[in-house]
C-alpha cells in the first residue's frame, strides 16, 4: 500500500515563533554600513526607512526565537499550514531511488510565499502609526502580497514594478491595482533616481535595483511612509522561516529527514524560509543535510559574484550590505523569472555561503522551463518560473541518485504557482525562449565599479 502523499498540519500546529538563524551562526554576518559614513547602522538609522520593529529584527544577533504577533498569526491561519507533498509521479518519471518532497507555498490566495512577510511588515507599520507603504517588485509576487497586506491593515500602497516584468506579466500589476495599489513601471520619470537612470540609458528595461531606488526615494520624501522589502534583508528571511518550521513537523509525519534542501534564489527569502530551520541542526547538532540555492545562470551572484560591500539598489540609496554581488548596476537579462533578476544575495546567505554551509547552482533558462513542464505533467501544478529553478536543481540531484544508486531524501520549496505566468510558458512551448550567457568580462567590469570598503 502506497504511503501518504500529502502531510497536513492542524491549525494548532502552526508555529507561533519565527527562527532567527543569526543567533546560532558560528560566524556572525558583518553589519550593514551607512551609505555615506560607512559606519555600522543602528536601529535608529534603519527605522528612517523601515518600521522600527523590522529594524530591530534586522540587527538582532541574539534571540533565536521571535514571537509572531497574534494579529499576524490570525491572518496566517487563513492559509497556513501549507501542505508538504511527496512527489511520487515525478519520482516515477525520473526513475530515481530518491524520495522527493515539496512544500507547497502556492496554495495561498496570493499564489506565493511572499505573503508570509508582507503581513507582519504591514502590521508593524500600522501599529507604529504609518499610513503609507511602498516597495519594489520584479515578477509581481511580492507586490501582489504587499498590496493585499496593506489593504488588510488599512494602509495605502505604491509599488514600483520592474518595467520588463510589467510587460511580461501584465496580470500581476492588474491584481495589485485591484487591491487599490498605485503601480508604476521602473525606471520611471516620477523620481529623481528614475530620471537619472533613463537619462543614462533610455532603453533600460529595469531591474530590482532600479525599482528599489525609486521606492526608497518615495518613502523618504513622503510623509508618514515606510519602505517594505520582499527579500534580501534579515527580517524578511526571519518571517519566511514559518515555511521550514512547518516542514520540519511534516517531515516527522512522513517518517523521513531531508538529505538535501533546495530552493530557488533571487535575494534569499524563500531559500532562507525553507532552509534555515533545518540548517540550525547542522550548526547545533552536526547534521549533514546539504543546502542548495538555485539561481539563473544569467544572474549568477552566488556562483560567479564576489563577496563585497555593495549597495542593494542601483542609485546607491540603500545601506551597504556585505554580500555576494555582481555589482549594483548590473543589468540582468530579460529572463522570465523576474523575481530572480537581482544583483546581490542576502547578508545571512552570503555569510553561510562563505562559510561553506550551503552552495549555489546556476541553471539556464531553457532547463528551468523543461523542468517546470515535467513537473506540471506529473504533479499537476504549473510552477512559477522562479520555482522552476528549484525543480530543475531537484531533478539534477534525483538523476544523480539514479546514477549512483543513492536513496536520498530531497525537499524543495515550491515558492509559487505559474498561473499568471502562462505567456512565459507560451513563449517556451512555441520555441521562442532562449538562454542568456553572461561573459566573465561583463561581470568583472561591473564588480570593478564597486567602491572598495575594507573591514
Secondary structure, DSSP 8 states (H G I E B T S, - for coil): ----SEE---GGGS-SEEE-GGGT-SS-----B-TTT--B--HHHHTTTS-HHHHHHHT--S-SEEE--HHHHHHHTTT-S--EEE-HHHHHHHT-SSEEEEEEGGGSTTSBTTHHHHHHHHHHHHHTT--EEEEEESSSHHHHHHHHHHHHTT-EEEEEEEHHHHHH-HHHHHHHHHTT-EEEEES-SSSHHHHHHHHH-TT----HHHHHHHHHHHHHHSTTEEE--SSSSHHHHHHHTHHHHHHHHHHHHHT---SEEEEE-SSSHHHHHHHHHHHHHHHHH----EEEEEEETTS-HHHH-EEEEEESSSSS-S-EEEEEES-TT------S-GGG--SB--HHHHHHHHTTS-EEEEE-HHHHHHHHHHHHHHHS--B-HHHHHHHHHHHHHHHHHHHHT---EEEEEE-BB-TT-HHHHHHHHTT--------HHHHHHHHHTS-----
